[in-house]
């Protein structure tokens, strides 16, 4: 490489990141083995009963014309139920949430039922953003120096992101997520502690060296003064 020439920025890792994100979203939106096929004009809400997951399908625009169906991922389809029949099984509150959720498209998208839950979603997204941002930051710094570098900011992003994700998984009651983040939080905090200790030792060493240099300089000056006298 000629002196003064800037190294070409590697676009391939960024393209791979975008590809993996696209694949991940496709897998989330199209889970394999899902045999539930709601009607095209129906409003759907996800449900879970025991180990079975599925959908509640609602058609019709008024309580008198609405029809409800239960569809499972294994392919089971219940008969059509009127709103009163559905309420007699699941209660009025559930029926209202399912049937009147057409306006709450954001709730359906995020799989939540209230604005309070949206705060938890924000915590989860924020934690994931910091958790992903740490790798992006480490990559940019390493590309700039052309050597793998892990800065203290990497561990701070990891710690804060891990705490947010741990809190989010606790709210979601996701044991796998809680287990994964709990060990990581300790490791991130420990690395920050080691960095702080190393900086303190280096500062003490510099201070000691400066003190010794000052003492040596004073001794040298006294020796010259005594020799002149």
N, C-alpha and C positions, 0 to 999 in steps of 0.2 A: 504494500500500500504506500503510495506516495505521501510525503509529509504534507500536512494541510488538508488532505482529502478527508471528508467526513465519511464514516462508515454508513453503508446503506441500512436504513431502518427495516427491520424484519417484520413484514406484514403477515407472514404465515401463522405465527402464534395467535394474533388477533382474529384471523379468519377461522382458525380452529375453535377459538372460544365461541364465536358467533354460531358456528355449526353445532357445537355441543349444546348450547342454549336452545337452539331450534329443535334439536332432537329431544331434549328434555321436555320442552313444552308439548311436543307432538305426543310423547309417551304419556304425559299427564292428561292431555285432552282425549287421547284414544287408547285407553287401557286395553290390553289384550284379554281375550276371553269374556268380554262384556257382550252378553246376548240380549240385553234390554234394548228394545227398539220402540221408543215412544212415537206417537203420531206427530206428523210434521207441524201441526198447528197447536200442539199442546204445550202447556207450561209444566215444567218438571222441577222437582226438588229431590235432592239426594237424601236417602235414609239408610239407617243401619239397624238391623235387628239381630242381636247375637253376633254370629260371624257372617251373616248374610248382608250384602250391600245391594242397593237397588235404587229405584226412583218411584216417586209418586207422580203420576201423570194427571193433569187437570185440563179439561176442555170445557168450553162454554164461558160466557161473559157475565152471567147473573147467577145468584144462588139457586134459582129455580131450574136453570138449564145446565148447571155445572155437573160434570161427571168425573169421578175419580177412579184411577186404576193403580194397583201396585205392581211394579215390574221389577224383577230381580235380575242380577247379572247372569244367573244360571239359566234364565229363559222363562221363568214362571210369570204368568200374566193373570191377574185376578179379574173377575167379572167387573163390569162397570158398577160404580156405587153412586147414589145420589149424595148431595151434600149432607143431608140429614143422616143417611146411613154411615157416611164417613165420620161425622161428628159423634155418632153413637159408639164408634170403635175407638177413635183417637182423641175425641174432645173438641170443643169449639175453638180453643186457642190454636191447636195444631192445624185445624181446617182453615182458619183465617190466615195463618202464616203461609200455608201452601197455596191457597186460592187467591189471596190478595198480594202475593209476592211479585206480580208482574211489574209493578212500578219500582220495586227494589232490585233492579238488575245488578247493582253493585253487591248487594248481599248475596245473591245467587252466585255471582262470579267468584266471590271470596269464601263461599260456604259458611256464612255467618248469619245471625238472626237479629242483631241490634247494632246501634251506633257505638255502644260500649265495646263490643267485640272488635270494632274497627280500630280501636286504640291498640289492642293486642296484635292485630294484623300489622299495624304500623311498626310496632316494636319488632315483630318478626322480620319484616322487610328491611328495617333499619339495621338489624343485626346481620342479616344476610348480605346487605350492601357493604357493611364494614368488613365482613368476613371475606367477601370476594375482592374488595378494594385492597386488602393487604397484599394479595398475590399480584394484583395489577401494579401496585406501587413497587413491590420487590422486583418485578419484571422490568419496569422502566429504569429503575436505578441500576440493575445489573446490566441491562443493555447499554446504558450510558457509559459504564466503567468497563464493559466487556469482561466481567468476571462476576460470579455469583456472590451477591452481597445481601445480608439480612440486617436491616437497620432496626433501631429501637421502635420506630414507628410501626414496623411490621408486627411486633409483639403487642403494642398498644391496640392496634386495629384488631388483632386476634382476640385479645382479652375482652375488649368492649363488645365486639361482635359475638363472642362466645357467651357472655353474660346475657345479652339480649336474646339470643337464640335459646339459651337454657330456660329463660323466663317464658318465652313463647311456647316451648315444648311442654313445660309444666302446665301452662294454660290449656294446651291441646291434649294433655294427658297422654303424651307420646313417650313411652318408656325408652324406646330406641334412641330418640333424639336427646332425651335427658341424659342417658348413659354416655352417648358420644360426646356431649359438650362438657359434662362434669369433669371428666379426666383432663380435657383440653384446657379448661380454665385454670386448673392448678399448674399445669405445665407452662402456660403463658405467663402467669404471675411469677412463677419461679425464675423464668428467664429474665424478666424485668428486674427482679430482685438481684440476680447475679450481675446484671449490667450495672445497676446502681452501686453494688459493692466494688466492682472493678473500677468504676469511675472514682469512687472514694479512695481506693488504694492508690490509683494513679495521681490523684490530687495530693494525697499525703506524701507520696514519693517525690513529687515536684517541689512541694513545700520543704521537705527535708533536704533535698538537693540544693535549693536556694539558700537555706540556712547554713548548710555546710560551706557553700561557696562564699557566703558573706563572712563566715568565721575565718575561712582561709585567707580571704582578701584582707581582713583586719589584722591577722597575724603577720601577713607579708608586709603590710604597711608599718607595723610596729618594729619588725625586724630591720627594715630599711632605716627607720628613724633612729634606732639604737646604734646601727652601724655608722651613721653620719655623725652622731654625737660622740 
